[in-house]
Amino acid sequence: MGLIIRDNAESASSYVADYIVDRITSFSPTQTRPFVLGLPTGSSPLGIYKSLVEKYKAGLVSFENVITFNMDEYISLPPTHPQSYASYMHDNFFSHVNIPPQNINLLNGLAPDLAAECSRYESKIAAADGIDLFLAGLGEDGHLAFNEPGSSLASRTRVVTLAEDTILANSRFFDDDVDKVPRMALTVGVKTVLEAKEVLMIVLGARKARALKKCVEEGVSCMWTGSALQMHERAIVVCDEEAAGELRWKTVKYFKSIEHRESGPDHSPDQSLPIRNDLGASQTNLKTAAGPLTPESTPKATATHTSSSPISPVAETAPTLLTTSFDADQSPVYTSLEKEILAQPVPKSHGLLGLLGTSSFPPIESATRHSREPSRARSHSHSQSDGHASDGDSETESEYIDLEPDRMASRLSDAAFAAEALRRLTPNPEEGRR
């Protein structure tokens, strides 16, 4: 799922309108191969419809071979009612463009058999070979179409009972009288929307900020049906800054940073690594995602470093630089600094540090420094009690009163390693109790 953030509602609506026009024109619809468009209602799409009408009048797009399916409709409202979605679409879009009336599909909230009406609608979508692009809005409670919280994510077109939050939010279209708002509606299902080839959601205003955060940053949930778009491989959410107000800064930063590299949901950034011609190999791409590497697809490499170390060959060669054979002096693309770096010997790696002798490491030092005289007495006492003589560095060792020969040395099976360990001083675990 992609996220496009614009400064305000006008620029967000303009982006969506441009996207729809681009999809229609690139599809090049005909009468026998129409473009199928799903449409929403409400306040958020108004700017989009206004922009689409302007583009149509400017000759930038034609809707002659476009078939539309609307998302929902109130039950009990006649199509002529000023607040029915049939009237909404006619007033704000259909009456201003050249879409044929027979290409317009609306749910009938007055149908005698509502279940049959829902089945008929799903059949018409299937007969049109599915929806190419579904434009959607998002409710304040996160609902997609009229799929209220708790709706099945596998739902299809059906009868629904509207939530109180939805009734209250839509009362602004009914003279702010909640009693005038219908309690039931017909709506396409979540699965109906997800089966569209593309989904484009518009989210505007601070009142949608919490819903957008839930649908984008949290998991897929039937309590926020808009979150189901996370499962769609070609879905884009377009919002304004106010709607993005509750998103994490990291989320906003990420989507803004990748927007300039994305031309659409079907865009896939190149994940191939080019090989430079001047290194003695032909131009090739090492695919990192499109398929496995094969000897035929990669240039032969030779190790520039060998070693006679007894350490495991794997540990020895793991950091070794592998390149194709070339002469840096003959290459015009290398700077003097690069040539200097390439001329330096490759450092030897011994793999695990445990393979080295303990004498290669300095004694462990304590952070607590005490006076020299008590240290000598304590160091001499430890040396006598453990039966081991000092190695001649008692002056240095006695600087730290809480150090003593390694008590675990006697448990080592390797005599040479044990003797080496006895020379090392370790913190005295009993020091803190004295």
N, C-alpha and C positions, 0 to 999 in steps of 0.2 A: 504494500500500500504506500502510495506516495503522498506527500503533504506539500502544498503550495501555499505560502503565506504572503498576502498582499497588504499594503498599508491601510486600505480602507475598503468599504463595501463596493464602491464604484469600480475600483481597479480589479477586485476579485471577480466581480460579475463580468467585467470586460474580458478577463482571462478565460473564463468558462465559455463565453459566447464565441471567442476566437477559436477555442479548442473544438467546439461543436461544428463551426463552419469549416474548419480544417478537415475534420473527420468526414463531413458530408462531401466536400469537394474532392478529397483524395479517393473516396469510395467510388465517385462517378456513377451515381445511381441511375438506373433506367426504369422504365415501366415494368419490365419483367424481372428486374433485379433492384428493388427499392432498398433504401436505407431505412432501418427500423429504429425509431427513437422513443425511449421511455421518458415521460415528463412528470414533474411534480407540481404541486400548488403551494400556496402559502405566501408569506411575505419575502422570504429569501430569494426565490427565483424571479421576482419582478424585474430587477435590474437586468437579468439575463435576457428575458423576453423582450425588453425594451431595446437592448443592444442587437438582438437577432433581427428585430423588425427594421432597425436602422440599416443593418448590413444587407438585408433583403432589398430595401428601397434603393440602396447604393449599387445594386447589381452584383454584390459579392457572393450571393448564395441563392439557390432556388430550392423550394420545398415541394416542387411538383411531383417528385418521385420519392417522397419521404412518407413513411407510415408511422403514426404515433400511437402509443398506448399510455394512457394516464394511470397514475399510481392508485388513486382512491376516489371515493365519492361517498357523500353522506347518504344514509338511508332515510327515506321519507321526504327528502327535498326534491321537488320537480326540477328538471333541467333549466327552466326559466327563472327559478328563484335566484335573486341577485347574489346569494352566498353559496349557491351550488358550485361545484368545481367545473361543471359544464359551462356555466356562465363565466366563471373566472377565466377559463382557457379561451373562450370566444372573445371576451373583452380585451384580454391582454396579449393574445398571440394569434389565434387562428384567423380572426377577421382582418388581420393586417398583412398576411402573407399569402402565397399562392398554393397552399396545400389543398388538395381536392377533399371535399367533405367525406367521400367514401374511404379516404385514407385515415380518418380520425376515429380512434377507438376509445370509448368512454364506458365506465361501469354504470349500470342502470340501477340507481337506488330505489326505484319504484317497481322493479321486476316482481311479478307475482311469486316466482320461485327463486329466491335469492341464491340458494345452493346451485341451482341449474345455471343461473347467471354467472356465477364464479367459474363453473366448469366450462361454460361457453367461452369465457374470456381467456382461460388458459389454453383452450384449443385454438383460438385465433392467434395467440402468440406463437404456438408451435407451428401453425400453418404458415406463418410469416418467416419461418426458419429462425425463430428466436429474436431477441432484441440486440441490436448492434451496440448501442450506447444508451445506458440508463442514467438520466440525470436525476439526482435525488437531493433531498434536504435532510435536515436533522432536527428532531424535536428537542425541546428543553430537557426532557427526561431521557434523551438518547434514542427515541424511537425512529425507525426507518419506515417510511410510508406511514401507515397507521398500525404498524406492528408494535404494540405497546409493551412495556416491561413484562417479561414472563412469557412472551410469544415464543413459539418453537422456532428454532433456526432452520428447521426443515419445512416450515409452513409454506402453503401456497395461497392463491387468491381465495378469500373467505370472508365471512361476516365476523366483525369484531365489535366488542364493547369498548368505548373510549374511556381512558383513565380520567380521573378528576383533574389532574394537572393539564391534560390536553384540552379538556372542556374549558377550563379557566383561561388557558392561553389563547384559545380560538374565540373566546367571547368578545374580543376586540373587534371581530368582524360582524358581530351580532349586537351592535349598540351597547357593548359591555354588559349584556344581560346573559348570564349563564343559563337561564331557563330557556332561552331561544336556541341554544346550541344542541343539535341532535346528539343523542347518546350512543348511537350505533352507526357503523359505516361499513362499506366494502373496501377491501384493500388487497393489493398484491401481496404475496407472502415473501418472507425473507429469502427463501430458496428461489422464488421467481426472480428476484433482483439479482441474486448471486449467479444465476444461469445466464445473465446477460454477458456479452463478450467484453464489454467495458462498463465500468460504473464511475460516474463523476459526481461527487457530493459537494454541495455548496453549504458552508456554515458561516453565518454572519452574526455579529453582535456579542456583547459581553454576557447576555443571558444564555448563550449557548456554550460558554467557555467550559463549564464543568462537564457538560455532556461530551464535548470534544476531547477533553482530557481523558475521560473514561474510555472513549471509543478508540483513541489512538495509543495511549500509554499503558493501558491496563489490558487484561486478558479478554478473550472473547466470552461474552456472557449474554444470556437471553434477557437479562435485566437491562442491558444497554444494547438493543438490537442493532444499532449502527456499528457496533464493534465487529459485527460479522464480516464487514468489508476487509478485515485483516486476513481473511481466508481467500479473498479474491486476488488472483494474480495480476489483474489489470484494473486496479482501482486507484483513484486519485481523490484526495480531499483538498478542496480549495477554501481557504478561510481568510478573514481579515485579522488585523492585529488585535482587535478587541476579543474576538473569539479565541485567539491563541493566548489570551492573557494568563491562563492557568497551566499552560504547558511548561514543562521543565526547560530551563535554558539550554541544556544539552540537546534536547529534542529539537528545539527551534534552530539551534546552530547547525545541527547535522543536516536537516532537510534544506536549509538555506544554502549550505555549502555544496550540496550535490545538485541543486536545481539547475545550475548552468551547464551541467553535463548530461542532463536528461531532456530529451525532446518528447518523451511520452512514456507510457507504461510498457511499451514494447521495445524500448531502447535498452540495449545491453552494452555496457562499456567494454572496450577491447581489453581482453585479459591476456594478450600475447606479448612476449618479450622479444623484441627484435635483436638479432645478432649483428654486430657491426661488421661490415665487409672488410675493413682494414685489418682485421685480426686473422686473415688468411682463410676464412670460411665463407661460403656462399650465403647470401641473405636467407634467413630462415626464421621461423617463429616457433618458440617453445610454448606449446599450449599448456596453460595451467588449469584450464577447466574443461576445454572442449574435447579432450581425449588423452590417452596415455602417451608418454614419451616413447619413441622407438629409436633404435640406432640409425634408421634411415632419415629420421626427422631432426636429428641433433648432430652438430659437428663433433668429430672425434677430438678428444681432449687428452693431453699428456700432462703428467705431474711434473712440476718444476722443482720439486724438492724430494730427495730420497734420504733415508737415514739407515744406519746400521744399528740403531738402538735396539736392545732386547725387548723393549716394551712392545706390547701387542701392535701389529701392523694397523689395526683399526684405530687404536688410540693415537698412533703415530701419524697417520695420514688424514685423520678427520679434519684438521684445520688447514690441510695443504691446499694451496691455490691451484685450481685446475683451469687451464686456459688452452686455447689453440696455440700452436707454435707460431711465433712472430718475432720480428726484430723491432724493438721500440725505436731505435735510431732511424729506421727506414720509414716510420709512420709519421706523416705530417700532422696528424690530429692530436698528438700528444704534446703537452706543454713541457717546459723544462722541469717543472715541479713533478709532473706525472712520471717523467723519465727517471728522476731521482728516486722516487718512491719505488718504481719497478726494479731499479737496480739494487735495492736493498735485499739482503738475504731473508728468506722466509724463516721466522722463528720456529724453533723446535717445540713440539708439544709432547708432554709425557702422559697425557691422559689423566687418569685419576691421581690425585695428590698422594693417595695412600701407597702408591707404588714406589715413592721416593723413600730413602732412609730417613730416620728421625733426626739424624745429625744435620740434615739440611735445614732444619727449622731452629730458630733461636729459642731459648728457654722461655716458658710462659712467665710473664711478670705480673705481680700483683699491683693493684692500684694503690695499696696502702704502704707507705714508706715509714720505717721506724728508725730509731737511733742505731748506730753501727755496733756498739758494744753488746747490747742485749741480743742483737742478731747473731753475732759470732757465737755466743753461748748457746743459743737455741739451735743454730746450724750444727755445732759440734755435738750437742746432745742427740740430735736426730741421727747424725752419722754414726755415733757409737751404738745407739740402740738398735739400728737396722743392720749393723755389722758391715757397713760399706765405708770405704775411705773416701775422703774428698778428692776431687780430680784436680786440685790445685787452684781452683777458681773460687775458693771459699770467701774471699774478700767481696767478689761480685755477688755471690749467692747470698751472703749474709746481709746484704742491703735490704732484704725483704724478709721480715720476721715470720710471715705466714706462709713461707714456701718450704717444702720438704721433698725428699726423693719420692718418686712415684710408687705408691703402695701397691699398685696393680701389676708392677713389673714381674713379681714372682709368679704370677698366674700365666704368663706368656710361655707358650711351648717352644718357641724359637729362642735358643740361648743367646744368639748374637743380638736379636732384636730386644730381648729382655735386658741384656747388659747395656745396650744403648739407651733404653728407657730409664734405667736406674740413674743415668747421668743427668736426666732432666728433672727439674724441680717443678712441683705442682702445688697449688694452694692447699693449705692444711684445713681440712673440714672441721677440725676441732677448735680452731683458733677463736671462732666467735663465741665459744662457750667459756673461755678462760677469762 
